[in-house]
Amino acid sequence: MQTVLAPLDEPPALAAVGIGVHGPAGQVDVFCLPDLWQLHLYDYEADLTVDGTEHAIRPGRVSLVPPGTEVRYRYRGRSEHLYVHLRLGSAGTPQSVPVIQHTGPERDLLGGQLEQALAAWPNSPARATAEVWAALWRIARLTPAQEHGARAVHPAVMAATALIEARLTETLTVPEIAKAAGVSHNHLTRLFRAATGDTVVGYIRARRMERARHFLRATTLSIPAVAASVGIPDLQAFNKACRRELGASPRGIRGAGPTPRDSTAV
């Protein structure tokens, strides 16, 4: 599979967002964008060649092509697609993204994000940028990266961590999380250990206490409210958990004041 390395840790700079109409003026287009990435979401059938590698365009597929890359489209009639021309920054670790891939069940969400970007462009460029940035991250997660030394995260682990983040205030059991992730208790335990180096229960505990530390240092929420917000409403148990996991009582943690890490928004 042909892939590109896309740096996504800072928002893109948009040059154009629109709907491309091709086919009526000719069945073949050959071109490149010397300085811009090109993102296309397709709803038709055609053939695409990227730097000599052939790909099939089908409804629901999305392509991401880096600057300076020659592309050749062969259309089968009138063809319309959503497109974005953009510049990507250089911050962070580049994501390995297939040049073209199927969006699957993400089609409607991804299409909605790009349509929102189109509606916002050019009158609200910041809104358009936000929608495209979110779309790029969605595209990067369609196919787990397995090249260039990147380590894929099993979909069950991704589903489990998403559930944990959404329900930190609730009582959670490993069998319940495993069922929601579509795997057995034992299989999730093995997958989780391989992906995070921790048990599911240990991960839940760590995430709760990280959130508690943030709330204690960065907000004026009462200590009982903080305890309830991380799923430990019993104050005695919360106090013990703070001392064990964070090294101080809730009042002691609050008295230490904010740290740079605690500037993250809730």
C-alpha positions as CSV (number, residue, x, y, z in Angstrom):
1,M,0.0,0.0,0.0
2,Q,1.4,3.4,-1.0
3,T,1.6,5.7,2.0
4,V,2.7,9.2,2.8
5,L,4.0,10.8,6.0
6,A,1.7,13.6,7.1
7,P,2.7,15.9,10.1
8,L,-0.6,16.6,11.9
9,D,0.4,18.0,15.3
10,E,-0.4,21.6,14.3
11,P,-3.3,22.9,12.3
12,P,-3.0,23.1,8.5
13,A,-2.9,26.3,6.5
14,L,-5.8,26.2,4.0
15,A,-5.3,27.5,0.5
16,A,-8.6,26.4,-1.0
17,V,-11.7,24.4,-0.2
18,G,-14.3,23.5,-2.8
19,I,-16.1,21.1,-5.1
20,G,-14.1,20.0,-8.1
21,V,-16.0,19.2,-11.3
22,H,-14.2,17.0,-13.9
23,G,-15.0,15.0,-16.9
24,P,-16.9,17.2,-19.2
25,A,-13.8,19.0,-20.5
26,G,-11.8,15.8,-21.0
27,Q,-11.5,12.3,-19.6
28,V,-7.9,12.7,-18.4
29,D,-6.2,15.3,-16.1
30,V,-2.5,15.2,-15.3
31,F,-1.2,17.8,-12.9
32,C,0.7,18.4,-9.6
33,L,0.5,21.0,-6.8
34,P,4.1,22.1,-6.3
35,D,3.6,23.5,-2.8
36,L,0.3,22.1,-1.5
37,W,-1.1,18.9,-0.2
38,Q,-4.4,17.8,-1.9
39,L,-7.2,16.1,0.0
40,H,-10.1,14.6,-2.1
41,L,-13.3,12.8,-1.0
42,Y,-14.8,10.9,-3.8
43,D,-18.4,9.8,-4.7
44,Y,-17.7,8.4,-8.2
45,E,-15.6,5.7,-10.0
46,A,-12.4,6.6,-11.8
47,D,-8.7,5.7,-12.0
48,L,-5.9,7.5,-10.2
49,T,-2.2,7.2,-10.7
50,V,0.1,8.8,-8.1
51,D,3.8,9.0,-9.0
52,G,3.4,6.0,-11.2
53,T,1.3,3.9,-8.8
54,E,-2.3,3.1,-9.9
55,H,-5.2,3.3,-7.5
56,A,-9.0,2.7,-8.0
57,I,-11.3,5.6,-7.1
58,R,-14.6,4.4,-5.7
59,P,-17.5,6.1,-3.9
60,G,-16.5,6.7,-0.3
61,R,-12.8,6.7,-0.8
62,V,-10.5,9.5,0.2
63,S,-7.0,10.5,-1.0
64,L,-4.2,12.5,0.5
65,V,-1.4,13.5,-1.9
66,P,1.8,15.4,-0.8
67,P,3.1,18.5,-2.6
68,G,5.1,18.1,-5.8
69,T,3.5,14.7,-6.7
70,E,2.2,14.1,-10.2
71,V,-1.3,12.8,-10.3
72,R,-3.2,11.4,-13.3
73,Y,-7.0,11.1,-13.2
74,R,-8.9,9.1,-15.8
75,Y,-12.6,9.8,-15.5
76,R,-15.7,7.9,-16.7
77,G,-18.0,10.8,-17.1
78,R,-18.9,13.9,-15.1
79,S,-17.1,13.6,-11.7
80,E,-17.5,15.8,-8.7
81,H,-15.5,15.6,-5.4
82,L,-14.9,17.6,-2.3
83,Y,-11.3,18.9,-2.2
84,V,-9.0,20.8,0.1
85,H,-5.6,22.3,-0.9
86,L,-3.5,22.9,2.2
87,R,-0.1,23.2,3.8
88,L,0.9,21.0,6.7
89,G,3.4,22.1,9.4
90,S,6.4,20.2,10.7
91,A,5.5,19.7,14.3
92,G,5.3,16.4,16.0
93,T,5.7,12.9,14.6
94,P,4.4,12.4,11.0
95,Q,1.5,10.0,10.7
96,S,1.7,7.3,8.1
97,V,-1.4,7.6,5.9
98,P,-2.4,5.6,2.8
99,V,-2.5,7.7,-0.3
100,I,-6.0,6.4,-0.9
101,Q,-8.3,4.4,1.4
102,H,-11.9,3.6,2.0
103,T,-13.7,5.7,4.6
104,G,-16.1,2.9,5.5
105,P,-18.5,3.8,8.4
106,E,-16.7,7.1,8.8
107,R,-17.9,8.3,5.4
108,D,-20.8,10.4,6.7
109,L,-18.8,12.0,9.6
110,L,-15.8,12.8,7.3
111,G,-18.1,14.2,4.6
112,G,-19.9,16.3,7.2
113,Q,-16.6,17.7,8.4
114,L,-15.5,18.7,4.9
115,E,-18.9,20.1,4.0
116,Q,-18.7,22.2,7.2
117,A,-15.3,23.4,6.1
118,L,-16.6,24.3,2.7
119,A,-19.5,26.2,4.2
120,A,-17.2,28.2,6.5
121,W,-14.6,28.9,3.8
122,P,-13.5,31.7,3.2
123,N,-15.6,33.8,5.5
124,S,-14.6,31.9,8.7
125,P,-11.2,30.5,7.9
126,A,-10.5,29.5,11.5
127,R,-13.7,27.3,11.6
128,A,-12.8,25.8,8.2
129,T,-9.3,25.0,9.5
130,A,-10.6,23.3,12.6
131,E,-12.9,21.1,10.5
132,V,-10.2,20.1,8.1
133,W,-7.7,19.4,10.9
134,A,-10.2,17.1,12.6
135,A,-10.9,15.5,9.2
136,L,-7.2,14.8,8.7
137,W,-6.9,13.1,12.1
138,R,-10.0,11.0,11.2
139,I,-8.4,10.0,7.9
140,A,-5.1,9.1,9.7
141,R,-7.0,6.7,11.9
142,L,-8.9,4.9,9.2
143,T,-6.1,2.5,8.7
144,P,-3.7,1.8,11.6
145,A,-0.2,2.8,10.7
146,Q,2.1,-0.2,10.4
147,E,5.0,1.2,8.4
148,H,8.1,3.3,9.3
149,G,8.3,1.7,12.7
150,A,4.9,2.8,13.8
151,R,3.0,0.5,16.1
152,A,-0.6,-0.2,15.4
153,V,-3.1,0.0,18.3
154,H,-5.6,-2.8,18.3
155,P,-9.2,-1.5,17.6
156,A,-10.4,-3.2,20.8
157,V,-7.9,-1.2,22.9
158,M,-8.9,2.0,21.2
159,A,-12.6,1.2,21.9
160,A,-11.8,0.3,25.5
161,T,-9.8,3.5,26.2
162,A,-12.5,5.6,24.6
163,L,-15.2,4.0,26.8
164,I,-13.0,4.5,29.9
165,E,-12.5,8.2,29.1
166,A,-16.2,8.7,28.6
167,R,-17.2,6.9,31.8
168,L,-14.5,7.7,34.3
169,T,-17.2,8.9,36.7
170,E,-19.0,5.5,36.7
171,T,-18.2,2.1,38.1
172,L,-16.5,0.1,35.3
173,T,-15.6,-3.6,35.2
174,V,-13.2,-5.3,32.8
175,P,-15.9,-7.8,31.5
176,E,-18.2,-4.8,30.7
177,I,-15.4,-3.0,28.9
178,A,-14.4,-6.1,27.0
179,K,-18.0,-6.7,25.9
180,A,-18.3,-3.2,24.6
181,A,-14.9,-3.6,22.8
182,G,-16.1,-6.9,21.2
183,V,-13.5,-9.2,22.7
184,S,-13.2,-11.5,25.7
185,H,-12.1,-10.5,29.1
186,N,-8.8,-12.4,28.8
187,H,-8.1,-11.2,25.3
188,L,-8.6,-7.5,26.2
189,T,-6.3,-8.0,29.2
190,R,-3.5,-9.3,26.9
191,L,-4.1,-6.6,24.3
192,F,-4.2,-3.9,26.9
193,R,-1.0,-5.0,28.5
194,A,0.8,-5.1,25.2
195,A,-0.5,-1.7,24.1
196,T,-0.1,0.3,27.4
197,G,2.2,-1.8,29.6
198,D,-0.6,-1.7,32.2
199,T,-3.7,-3.6,33.2
200,V,-7.1,-2.3,32.4
201,V,-7.8,-1.6,36.1
202,G,-4.4,0.1,36.5
203,Y,-5.1,2.3,33.5
204,I,-8.5,3.3,34.9
205,R,-6.9,4.1,38.2
206,A,-4.2,6.2,36.6
207,R,-6.6,8.1,34.4
208,R,-8.9,8.9,37.3
209,M,-6.1,10.2,39.4
210,E,-4.6,12.3,36.6
211,R,-8.0,13.9,36.1
212,A,-8.3,14.4,39.9
213,R,-4.9,16.1,40.1
214,H,-5.9,18.4,37.2
215,F,-9.2,19.4,38.9
216,L,-7.6,19.9,42.2
217,R,-4.8,22.2,40.8
218,A,-6.6,24.0,38.0
219,T,-10.1,24.5,39.3
220,T,-11.9,25.7,42.4
221,L,-14.3,22.7,42.5
222,S,-14.8,21.4,46.0
223,I,-12.9,18.3,47.0
224,P,-16.2,16.2,47.2
225,A,-17.1,17.4,43.7
226,V,-13.6,16.4,42.4
227,A,-13.9,13.0,44.0
228,A,-17.3,12.4,42.4
229,S,-16.1,13.6,39.1
230,V,-13.5,10.8,38.9
231,G,-15.8,8.1,40.1
232,I,-14.6,7.9,43.8
233,P,-17.4,9.6,45.7
234,D,-16.3,8.1,49.1
235,L,-14.1,10.9,50.5
236,Q,-12.1,8.5,52.7
237,A,-11.4,6.3,49.7
238,F,-10.5,9.3,47.5
239,N,-8.1,10.6,50.2
240,K,-6.4,7.2,50.3
241,A,-6.2,7.0,46.5
242,C,-4.6,10.5,46.3
243,R,-2.0,9.7,48.9
244,R,-1.2,6.3,47.3
245,E,-1.2,7.4,43.7
246,L,-0.2,11.1,43.8
247,G,1.8,11.2,47.0
248,A,-0.3,13.7,49.0
249,S,-3.7,14.4,50.3
250,P,-6.3,16.2,48.1
251,R,-5.6,19.5,50.1
252,G,-1.9,19.0,49.7
253,I,-2.2,18.5,46.0
254,R,-4.4,21.6,45.7
255,G,-1.9,23.6,47.7
256,A,0.9,22.7,45.4
257,G,-0.7,25.0,42.7
258,P,-1.0,24.5,39.0
259,T,1.7,23.0,36.8
260,P,2.2,23.4,33.0
261,R,0.6,20.0,32.5
262,D,-2.5,21.1,34.3
263,S,-3.2,23.9,31.7
264,T,-5.1,21.3,29.6
265,A,-8.7,22.2,29.1
266,V,-11.4,20.0,30.7
